[in-house]
Amino acid sequence: MDNEDTPGEWSNEQLRELRRALDERRRRTTVGAKLFVGVIVALVAAGVLLRLSADWWVPAVGIVALFGVVFRLVSWRCPACGEGLPTRGSGRTCRGCGLPLD
């Protein structure tokens, strides 16, 4: 399969735009992670401090955590090809198109 968008054929402007998009995705993922952690901490604190029934707040924490995982899986994609990007330390390029992640 011949891919026209291989790294050697991308212009400098295309690479800059893809890196800007990648930086935006990193920022969005970081903000989202902080938001999800804050909501989980608030739920646990409210459940413990207000002595709420665990039947209510424990499943709520699980649901928020599940949404966090889904958000992470959906948002951390390569801006060039849509392939899921590697996580910490497992790669410096996209597995789908070879976009440098540094």
C-alpha positions in Angstrom: 0.0 0.0 0.0 1.5 3.3 -1.1 1.0 6.1 1.5 1.4 9.6 0.1 1.8 11.1 3.6 5.0 9.5 4.7 7.2 11.6 7.0 9.8 12.2 4.3 7.2 13.7 2.0 5.5 16.1 4.5 6.3 19.7 4.1 7.6 21.8 7.0 4.2 23.6 7.2 2.3 20.3 7.4 4.6 19.0 10.1 4.1 22.3 12.1 0.4 22.0 11.7 0.4 18.4 12.8 2.6 19.2 15.8 0.2 22.0 16.8 -2.7 19.6 16.6 -0.7 17.1 18.7 0.1 19.7 21.3 -3.6 20.7 21.5 -4.6 17.0 22.0 -2.0 16.7 24.7 -3.3 19.8 26.4 -6.9 18.6 26.1 -6.0 15.2 27.5 -4.2 16.7 30.4 -7.0 19.1 31.3 -9.5 16.2 30.9 -7.5 14.0 33.2 -7.2 16.7 35.9 -11.0 17.2 35.6 -11.8 13.5 36.0 -9.4 13.2 39.0 -11.0 16.2 40.6 -14.5 14.8 40.2 -13.5 11.4 41.6 -11.8 13.0 44.6 -14.9 15.2 45.2 -17.2 12.2 45.0 -15.1 10.1 47.4 -14.7 13.1 49.8 -18.4 13.8 49.7 -19.2 10.1 50.2 -16.9 9.8 53.2 -17.3 13.2 54.8 -21.1 13.2 54.5 -21.3 9.5 55.4 -23.4 8.8 52.3 -24.3 5.3 51.5 -21.6 3.4 49.6 -24.4 2.2 47.3 -24.5 5.6 45.8 -21.0 7.0 45.7 -18.9 3.9 44.9 -20.8 3.2 41.6 -20.6 7.0 40.8 -16.8 6.9 41.1 -16.7 3.8 38.9 -18.8 5.5 36.2 -16.7 8.7 36.3 -13.5 6.5 36.0 -15.0 4.6 33.1 -15.8 7.9 31.3 -12.2 9.0 31.9 -10.8 5.9 30.3 -13.2 6.3 27.3 -12.2 10.0 27.0 -8.5 9.0 27.0 -8.9 6.4 24.3 -11.0 8.6 22.1 -8.9 11.8 22.4 -5.3 10.5 22.2 -5.2 9.9 18.5 -2.7 10.9 15.8 -3.8 14.1 14.1 -2.4 12.8 10.8 -3.9 9.3 10.5 -6.2 8.8 13.5 -4.2 5.9 14.9 -4.1 5.5 18.7 -0.9 7.1 19.9 1.6 5.2 22.1 1.5 6.0 25.8 4.5 7.0 28.0 7.8 5.8 26.9 6.5 3.2 24.4 7.3 5.1 21.3 8.5 8.4 19.9 6.6 8.1 16.6 3.0 7.3 15.5 2.7 3.6 14.7 0.4 4.4 11.8 2.1 7.1 9.9 5.5 7.7 11.6 4.7 11.3 12.7 7.4 12.3 15.2 5.9 12.8 18.6 8.7 15.0 20.1 
